[in-house]
Amino acid sequence: MKDIVLQPVGRVISEIDAIDDMIRGGTAAKIEIYPPYQEALYRIEENSHLWILAWFHQAPRDKLRISPHRMDPQLPQYGVFALRTFARPNPVALTLVTLERVEGNLVYVQGLDAISGTPVIDIKPYFENDIVFSPRTSFIRGKTLEMRQNRMYRQALAHHREDCPDLQVAVRMATIAEEHLGQLTVDAVMITVTGSRCLGDCLQGLSRARLSNPPRFTFIGADNGGESCWEKEGSVLHIRLQEGINRDRIRELPDRELFNIDTGGN
Ligand SMILES: [Zn+2]
């Protein structure tokens, strides 16, 4: 077969220039588009989100199965095509970023997980057709509670788009529910939320539960308090916000001061 020839169209410029310093969820960066390709940026500002395809030039290319050990060394192995690991035969990186602005040949983005100097091989807009609300995915959990909570936080923010107190409550509720019931995005998990629209929206985003087909999500609007009830295969978990919580202190309060947690079922 003929070789494929790729020319980088630009490069990443950011403050992070070592792989080990990269933040999960990416960082603010700019992409310098090389002058011969600048014309290809025409009207790109009409998009809020972009797919960035980069070339992870430092990644190993000889591995076909690995364990996602950065998440948790105890996790089983997966084929690299079943993971988003940078180790792969062709180290093409795919990252969804938020477009901030374009200045000349510089594209300013948020959420890019490529270190400074990484060659960029393509940019594509993120379209509505790319959205799958409730995909089936491997359950690759972070090894620490902090990693699991941070992942919930990033997902809640991507869905709800404001870091309100109810988002914090939802992240804590979903993290507790995941500890008890395992993966929350599967069809077997049903959830009933009583509380504000913000709480309902965040928990729907985190559980990926739809109103029907299959019916997994029920929302009961209420001005006060907040409660989520999770059911999976006969296990039931009620998580109720304690009364009189100072909403500015949600982040610092431990679970037992923040919630009443009941497990039930048979
Ligand atoms: Zn909100």
Residues whose N, C-alpha, C, O or C-beta is under 5 A from the ligand:
A	BS01	ZN	E162 C164 C198
